[in-house]
Amino acid sequence: MKKNSHNPFRQETVFPIVLDEKSSVSIDLYEKEGRKMLSVIDHQRLSAGKQNIIISGNQLNSGKYTAKITIENSKGEFTEKREIIVN
């Protein structure tokens, strides 16, 4: 996975995801204390190839968040965490 573009951001940021096959994708945002703030997408079935997932900063206060990206497909489950900053 590539790094999201526009980080820090206020309006929106884009998470580019390349999938080898059709997959179930979830992206959740957590505040620094570990409390879940927002589900961007929840077990959404996405086609193989490049996907751009847009996260809007309008629903979030300024600060640092952790984005947990989970991809599930026939190869298993893959999870990655990234820090994002909302101005």
Long-range contacts (C-beta under 8 A, 24 or more apart in sequence): 1-69, 1-80, 3-82, 4-55, 4-67, 4-82, 4-84, 7-84, 7-85, 8-84, 8-85, 8-86, 8-87, 9-57, 9-84, 9-85, 9-86, 9-87, 10-57, 10-86, 10-87, 11-56, 11-57, 11-58, 12-54, 12-55, 12-56, 12-57, 13-54, 13-55, 13-57, 13-84, 14-52, 14-53, 14-54, 14-55, 15-52, 15-53, 15-54, 15-55, 15-67, 15-69, 15-82, 16-50, 16-51, 16-52, 17-46, 17-50, 17-51, 17-52, 17-53, 17-69, 17-71, 18-49, 18-50, 18-51, 19-46, 19-47, 19-48, 19-49, 19-51, 19-71, 19-73, 20-48, 20-73, 20-75, 21-48, 21-73, 21-74, 21-75, 22-46, 22-47, 22-48, 22-73, 23-48, 23-71, 23-72, 23-73, 24-71, 24-72, 24-73, 25-51, 25-53, 25-69, 25-70, 25-71, 25-72, 26-68, 26-69, 26-70, 27-53, 27-55, 27-67, 27-68, 27-69, 27-70, 28-67, 28-68, 28-70, 29-55, 29-60, 29-65, 29-66, 29-67, 29-68, 29-84, 30-65, 30-66, 30-67, 30-68, 31-63, 31-65, 32-63, 32-64, 32-65, 32-66, 37-65, 40-67, 43-72, 55-84, 57-86, 57-87, 60-86, 61-86, 62-86, 62-87
